[in-house]
């Protein structure tokens, strides 16, 4: 087991960073978080990040350090090396299915990126419908809850919590109706929002930072709000 403090290289809005931060806190692993400006990436960061993306996990080793990149890889490493609650099912088939739903969450994030940055109203509506369909697929998978697979918090929950966090801001902007008729997804979203590890994965000014990001990109999402106002 690792004893030296880990360092999570981060960006204040990145949902992939949030996955790793949630997993670290669920495992009760001490770590330092270092935020960088992705618009002005430091040279030291570019030297250690093969893809030029966050998150990175810096792991102290004898005489140096190891660098992990990609959020799923980081979460899997933490699951395999750290004590604390298990965040994957023990059954191989269930574990494989969880990994599939983690990828499904990543597909939702790809749609969300376009949804929040597009300046085109038609594209906004197209992505809104796509998100509606994907969350309906999730609704059909969920059971009694409160978490994805029942009573135990898992890495699937760590993936979806940052997704739902976007909508805490979007709900203030427009009546997107994406979760209409999805009671299990709505209940899951509400439970995740109250999880201490989820709350701690972003700073208190996250809503303001996300709103500023939308304004910078002249997002169609904001234009609908202004038109309605």
C-alpha positions as CSV (number, residue, x, y, z in Angstrom):
1,X,0.0,0.0,0.0
2,X,1.1,3.5,-0.8
3,X,2.0,5.7,2.2
4,X,3.6,8.8,0.6
5,X,1.2,11.5,-0.3
6,X,-0.2,11.4,-3.8
7,X,-0.7,14.5,-6.0
8,X,-3.7,15.0,-8.2
9,X,-3.1,17.4,-11.1
10,X,-6.4,19.1,-11.7
11,X,-8.6,21.7,-13.4
12,X,-11.4,23.3,-11.4
13,X,-14.2,22.3,-13.9
14,X,-12.9,19.0,-15.3
15,X,-15.4,16.1,-14.6
16,X,-12.7,13.5,-15.2
17,X,-10.6,15.0,-12.4
18,X,-13.7,14.9,-10.1
19,X,-13.9,11.1,-10.7
20,X,-10.4,10.6,-9.3
21,X,-11.0,13.1,-6.5
22,X,-14.1,11.2,-5.4
23,X,-12.3,7.8,-5.6
24,X,-9.5,9.2,-3.5
25,X,-11.8,10.5,-0.8
26,X,-13.9,7.3,-0.8
27,X,-10.7,5.4,-0.2
28,X,-9.7,7.9,2.5
29,X,-6.4,8.5,0.8
30,X,-4.5,11.7,1.7
31,X,-3.6,13.7,-1.4
32,X,-2.6,17.2,-2.6
33,X,-4.6,18.8,-5.4
34,X,-2.8,21.1,-7.8
35,X,-5.0,23.1,-10.3
36,X,-3.6,24.3,-13.5
37,X,-4.9,26.6,-16.3
38,X,-5.5,24.4,-19.3
39,X,-5.5,27.5,-21.5
40,X,-1.9,28.2,-20.4
41,X,-0.5,24.8,-19.7
42,X,2.8,25.0,-17.6
43,X,5.9,23.5,-19.2
44,X,6.3,21.1,-16.3
45,X,2.8,19.8,-16.9
46,X,3.4,19.2,-20.7
47,X,6.6,17.3,-19.9
48,X,4.7,14.7,-17.8
49,X,1.3,14.6,-19.5
50,X,1.4,12.5,-22.6
51,X,-1.9,13.8,-23.8
52,X,-1.7,17.3,-22.3
53,X,-4.8,16.6,-20.3
54,X,-5.9,16.3,-16.7
55,X,-6.1,14.4,-14.4
56,X,-2.7,13.2,-13.7
57,X,-1.7,11.3,-10.5
58,X,1.8,11.8,-9.3
59,X,3.0,8.8,-7.3
60,X,6.2,9.1,-5.2
61,X,8.6,6.3,-5.8
62,X,12.1,5.6,-4.6
63,X,14.3,8.2,-6.2
64,X,11.5,9.7,-8.2
65,X,7.9,9.4,-9.1
66,X,5.5,7.6,-11.4
67,X,2.8,9.4,-13.4
68,X,-0.6,8.0,-14.2
69,X,-2.9,9.7,-16.8
70,X,-6.5,9.0,-17.8
71,X,-9.2,9.1,-15.0
72,X,-10.3,5.5,-15.4
73,X,-6.8,4.2,-15.1
74,X,-6.2,6.3,-12.0
75,X,-9.5,5.0,-10.4
76,X,-8.6,1.4,-11.2
77,X,-5.1,1.9,-9.8
78,X,-6.6,3.3,-6.6
79,X,-9.0,0.4,-6.4
80,X,-6.2,-2.1,-6.7
81,X,-3.6,-0.5,-4.4
82,X,-5.5,1.3,-1.7
83,X,-7.4,0.1,1.4
84,X,-10.9,1.3,2.2
85,X,-14.2,0.3,0.7
86,X,-14.2,-1.6,-2.5
87,X,-15.5,0.5,-5.4
88,X,-15.9,-2.4,-7.9
89,X,-18.0,-5.5,-7.4
90,X,-16.1,-8.7,-6.6
91,X,-17.9,-10.7,-9.2
92,X,-16.0,-10.6,-12.5
93,X,-19.1,-10.2,-14.7
94,X,-20.6,-7.5,-12.5
95,X,-17.2,-5.7,-12.5
96,X,-17.0,-5.9,-16.3
97,X,-20.6,-4.5,-16.6
98,X,-19.7,-1.6,-14.2
99,X,-16.7,-0.8,-16.5
100,X,-19.1,-0.7,-19.4
101,X,-21.4,1.8,-17.6
102,X,-18.4,3.9,-16.8
103,X,-17.7,4.1,-20.5
104,X,-21.4,5.0,-21.1
105,X,-20.9,7.9,-18.6
106,X,-17.9,9.0,-20.7
107,X,-20.2,9.0,-23.8
108,X,-22.7,11.2,-22.0
109,X,-19.8,13.6,-21.2
110,X,-19.0,13.8,-24.9
111,X,-22.6,14.9,-25.6
112,X,-22.5,17.3,-22.7
113,X,-19.4,19.0,-24.0
114,X,-21.3,19.9,-27.2
115,X,-24.5,20.7,-25.3
116,X,-22.7,23.3,-23.1
117,X,-20.4,24.9,-25.7
118,X,-22.4,25.0,-28.9
119,X,-23.6,28.4,-30.1
120,X,-26.2,26.9,-32.4
121,X,-29.8,26.4,-31.1
122,X,-30.4,23.5,-33.4
123,X,-27.3,21.6,-32.2
124,X,-28.4,22.4,-28.6
125,X,-31.8,20.7,-29.1
126,X,-30.2,17.8,-30.9
127,X,-27.9,17.1,-28.0
128,X,-30.7,17.7,-25.5
129,X,-32.6,14.9,-27.1
130,X,-29.5,12.7,-27.2
131,X,-28.9,13.2,-23.5
132,X,-32.6,12.6,-22.8
133,X,-32.4,9.2,-24.6
134,X,-29.1,8.2,-22.9
135,X,-30.5,9.0,-19.4
136,X,-33.6,7.0,-20.3
137,X,-31.3,4.1,-21.0
138,X,-29.7,4.6,-17.5
139,X,-33.2,4.7,-16.0
140,X,-34.0,1.3,-17.3
141,X,-30.8,-0.1,-15.8
142,X,-31.3,1.3,-12.3
143,X,-33.1,-0.7,-9.6
144,X,-34.0,0.3,-6.1
145,X,-30.9,2.3,-5.4
146,X,-29.9,4.4,-3.7
147,X,-26.7,4.0,-5.8
148,X,-26.1,2.5,-9.2
149,X,-25.9,-1.1,-8.0
150,X,-27.9,-0.8,-4.8
151,X,-26.5,0.0,-1.3
152,X,-22.8,0.3,-2.1
153,X,-21.1,3.3,-3.7
154,X,-19.1,2.3,-6.7
155,X,-16.9,3.8,-9.4
156,X,-20.0,4.1,-11.6
157,X,-21.4,6.5,-9.1
158,X,-18.0,8.4,-9.1
159,X,-18.4,8.8,-12.9
160,X,-22.0,10.0,-12.9
161,X,-21.8,12.4,-9.9
162,X,-19.8,15.0,-11.9
163,X,-22.3,14.6,-14.8
164,X,-25.2,15.4,-12.6
165,X,-23.3,18.3,-11.1
166,X,-23.5,20.1,-14.5
167,X,-27.3,20.0,-14.3
168,X,-27.3,21.8,-10.9
169,X,-26.1,24.8,-12.9
170,X,-28.1,24.1,-16.1
171,X,-31.3,23.8,-14.0
172,X,-30.9,27.5,-13.2
173,X,-30.6,28.4,-16.8
174,X,-33.3,26.7,-18.7
175,X,-36.2,24.2,-18.5
176,X,-34.2,21.4,-20.3
177,X,-36.7,18.6,-19.3
178,X,-33.9,16.0,-19.7
179,X,-34.9,14.2,-16.5
180,X,-38.7,14.4,-17.0
181,X,-40.2,11.0,-16.4
182,X,-37.0,9.5,-15.0
183,X,-37.7,9.0,-11.3
184,X,-34.9,6.6,-10.6
185,X,-32.3,8.7,-12.3
186,X,-33.6,11.8,-10.4
187,X,-33.4,10.0,-7.0
188,X,-29.9,8.7,-7.8
189,X,-28.8,12.2,-8.8
190,X,-30.2,13.6,-5.5
191,X,-28.4,11.0,-3.4
192,X,-25.1,11.5,-5.1
193,X,-25.3,15.3,-4.6
194,X,-25.3,14.8,-0.9
195,X,-22.4,12.4,-0.8
196,X,-19.5,14.0,1.1
197,X,-16.9,12.9,-1.4
198,X,-18.9,14.3,-4.3
199,X,-19.4,17.7,-2.5
200,X,-15.7,17.9,-1.8
201,X,-14.7,17.2,-5.4
202,X,-15.1,20.8,-6.5
203,X,-14.6,24.2,-4.9
204,X,-17.5,26.3,-3.6
205,X,-17.2,28.6,-6.6
206,X,-17.8,25.8,-9.1
207,X,-21.3,27.2,-10.2
208,X,-19.8,30.6,-10.9
209,X,-16.8,29.2,-12.8
210,X,-19.1,27.0,-15.0
211,X,-21.4,30.0,-15.7
212,X,-18.4,32.1,-16.7
213,X,-17.2,29.3,-18.9
214,X,-20.6,29.3,-20.7
215,X,-20.5,33.0,-21.1
216,X,-17.0,32.9,-22.5
217,X,-18.1,30.4,-25.2
218,X,-21.3,32.4,-25.9
219,X,-23.2,29.2,-25.3
220,X,-26.6,28.8,-26.9
221,X,-27.7,27.4,-23.5
222,X,-27.3,30.8,-22.0
223,X,-29.0,32.5,-25.0
224,X,-32.2,30.5,-24.3
225,X,-32.2,31.8,-20.8
226,X,-31.8,35.4,-21.9
227,X,-34.5,35.0,-24.6
228,X,-36.9,33.7,-22.0
229,X,-36.0,36.5,-19.6
